[in-house]
Amino acid sequence: MSTFPDPRRRPWRTILFCPGSRPDRFGKALAVGADAVCLDLEDGVAPARREEARQAVAAWLRERDPGETGTELVLRVNAPGSPDGELDLALIRSLPRPCRPRALMVPKVDGPEALLLLLAALGVREGGEVGGDGDRHEGGDGPGGPWLLPLVETARGLHRVESLALAGLPLAGLVFGGMDLAAELGARFEWEPLLFARSRIVHAAALAGVGAIDVPWAPLDDPEGLTSETTRAARMGFQGKLAIHPAQVPVIHAALAPAPAEIESARRILRAAAASAEGVQVVDGRMVDRPLVLGAERVLARAGEAP
């Protein structure tokens, strides 16, 4: 079993994409410092090279030491039911369980049905059992199968995102696929046209008890723009952001990190809450109540401290 933390308790701040057709970059990507690296078999690989990418990913997964880094490993498969998606699942089934990726990122998810079929194809029964050995689903690399990272990137997927969140699936997070959604809606890929969609993702992620992960920042040479968008997304409730270049990872981490004054205020709030049996507590001019305590716990979680 992996010793990595449950992603529902400590959501991933960054998931760095790496094309599955570039095995020379896999090790380098893992060394960047992202919370997770996603080997991409979908949009990051030309259709004509996807079989080559599958073989490269399979060979690398069989040879690697699963515990050699502190970075989680994710595999983005092609859409469930598509020819490439079926071949991707066959690849996963061919791997010994210790070699399999910790999580699967699944594109074009329009509801829970596609993910239930995917788990069934991997031998995980609805309700959490694995065919053949009776083990319960645990998520991650345990006997029950992988964590799932559904990409909400279609109008139908956004419409049904709450049903996806409440389906009891082993979700590691909900991922906003804003580029594809904007194209389907005929909207500009900008903040204001996608504000409603972002709000729906954050709400659904809260229902599921998982982190919301924002769409990548497309420009590779604009760290100021990346910082601004990441900060705005964090204020909405997003806890992570996809990255398409290694240089984006430290920028995202810095933008998501709480300020020292915010951390100290959170510590004072939790100390006051622990002493609340002595009467009503006030910190920084605010009465210490349950919402304030929850906010303080989240601040310390973002800072990497146990609340």
C-alpha positions, 0 to 999 in steps of 0.5 A: 500500500502507498503511504501517500495521504488521502487526496480528500484530506489534503487536496492536490495543489498542482497536477503537472501534465506530461505527454505519454509519448515523451518517456524521456520527460517522465522522470524530470516531471516527477522531480519538479515538485508538483503534488501530482504528475499526469502522464497524458494519453489524450489531448497531449498526444497526437492520435497517430502516436497514442499506441506508441504512448501507451507502450512507453507508459506501460514499459515505464510503469513496470520498471519504476519504483512506486515509492521513489518520489513524493509525487503522486502519479496520475494517468489521463486516459481517453474518453470512456467508450472510445476506441482509444479509451478501451485500449487505455483500460486494457493497458491498465488491466495488463499492469501488476497492481503495484505498477498501476497509477494512483489515479485516473483522470477521465475526460468528457465525463457527463455523469457518474455512469461513465465512471461506474462503467470504467471501474467495472471494466477494471474489475471494481464492482459498484458498491466498492468490491473488486471482482474475484477477491472480494476486497473493498474499494479503497482508492489509490493503489490499494486492492480496490482500484484507482482514485478518479479525477473526472474532467467536467468540460462539457455542457452536459457534464456541468449540468449533471456535476452534482449527481456526479459528486453525490454518486459515492465514487472514489473521487480524488477531486473535480477538475474543471476543463474550461477550454473544452467547455468554452469551445462548446458554449461558443464563449471566450476562454476568459474569467467572466464567461466561465464564472458560472461554471467555476462556481458549479464545480466548487459547489459540487466538490464541496458536496463530494468532500473533495478539492476543486482543481482549476483549468490550466493557465494557457500562456507559458510566459505570463507568471503574473497572469497565472498568479492572478488567476490562481489567486482568484480561483482560490478565493472562489474555493478552488484548492488546486490548478492544472499545470502544463509547464514545469515553471508554472508549478512553483507559481501556483504553489506560491499563489495558493499559499496563505500569507504569514498573517493569515496563518497566525490568525488561523492558529489564534482562532483554533487556540481560542476554539479549544478554550471555548468551554471557558465562554465566548471567544473573540479573535481579531474582533470576530466571534469564534464560531463554527464557520470561522473554525472551518476556515482556520482549519483550511488555512492551516491545511493549505500551509501544510500544518495539521489543524 
